[in-house]
Amino acid sequence: MDLRRAHPERLERRLDLSWSNWGFGLEDLEVSAERLARAGLEFVELHGNHYGDDLGYRPEPTLKVLERHGLRVSGVCGMFSDDNDLSSNRPTQQQEAVAYLRREIAFTRAVGGQYLLVVPAAVGRPVPYDDFEQDRSVQALRLVADEFTAAGVKAAVEPIRADETTLVHTVADAIAYIDTVASPGVQHINGDVYHMQAGEAHVPSAILEAGERLVNLHMADSNRGALGGGSMDLDGIIEALYLIGHNVPGRFVTPEPLGAGASPYLARNGRGDTAALDALVVDSVHYFREREAAVLAE
């Protein structure tokens, strides 16, 4: 209310809404792009699927598909499992994580993405190897930290709930991790409201704590489903985003409804029901814009 009274101009531009497409699994990018454009979206967060030199999206064909549907790349969702774990006690898996990051940094730059999501420890592994995971994770990430800067890509560290990973569960953890890496290339946060509801005392307050470090916010309702299908306080989240000035170019809100489970990465290797995915996108986008309009009109 104070912001509205003192600086109404800061509420004029709407939040940039994107969508994380890795939950569409093996679906052809053309089909996914058509769905997102039909729902009124202008941005997509691409699956970081460069798991090897022969795998993953190629920049030129990818951009051609997106251009046909009026879409631009917001960023790339980095995927970190036991196979490419920055914190692993197996050096070969740390090396895989470093090589993976180098491929994704180059791809993100080539397609014009603003950020690349980084997870400090494997997702789907809630039991720690030992007490030295953060030391190894920080050392490994430092090997490529300057490459983020050189490419003009923001490393966005994502806090994830303790049921899914062993390191960095809160915004405060992410800030401490970023400060330990101590590199200009690693300064940003990718928030996720589903994880925040498990790790934070209050989701909007956590967004305020992240502040300008927050480059992207993943969205799902309390049941990790479509927005509007659960009990998440979306109005408070939207208010917090406007308070930190998130409604500027280069910062995004990105639905990533994956359904419940300790290992959501399973979705990247399967095929979903097309009609269900269509409804998931349309319902989420409609509800978000409806609540955004209501908050701004109060």
C-alpha angles and dihedrals in degrees: 000000000000090000092050092052097043102035112016089162089069089065097052100086115068124229115268108246120205134167131229105229102192090089087068088071118196094356115134112259091234090062093046093048092050090052094050094046091049089055090055099256123146099187138053131193105217126222109254092229101156095118091152140001092273097043135081141031119327115223102234099045090042093053091047091055092047093046091054088060099038094250131142129195116255094183145306126271107227113213119212122183135150087288094064107020118161089201098045122135087218108082092207090063091048088053089051089053092051092047090047091052091051091053092047095046090054092047094047090053092046094054096041098251119165099212146015118215115233125194113196095212135021118287113232093033109097095165115082123232092218142311096290103066096111092050091054094042093052093047092050095047091049088063090069102024094103090050090064089056094047091050095046090238123136117229104223113198113209123210109216129191119268091246089069108033143015104230137052108013101164141037089255089054090050092051091049091048092049091049090051093051085051098192131133088227093060107054108114141082133221105206125201120197093205091059091039092060088059100040106030131066091223126009100212090048090052089054090052089049091053090049117157091357088072108097097163138013121205113215136206131140123258091277091048088249135111117324109266094030097093142029103276114140095238094167092059090047092052091048091052092049092054091046092058091046095248091152094087131104114280097032123094148190110214126187113220105172106175106159126244124308143105094249109041092166087087087081092068093067102046141064123253130206107274096215091048092050091048090054092045092058098040094046093047096047093045094049094046094051091044092054093042090055091047093050093049092047095053 
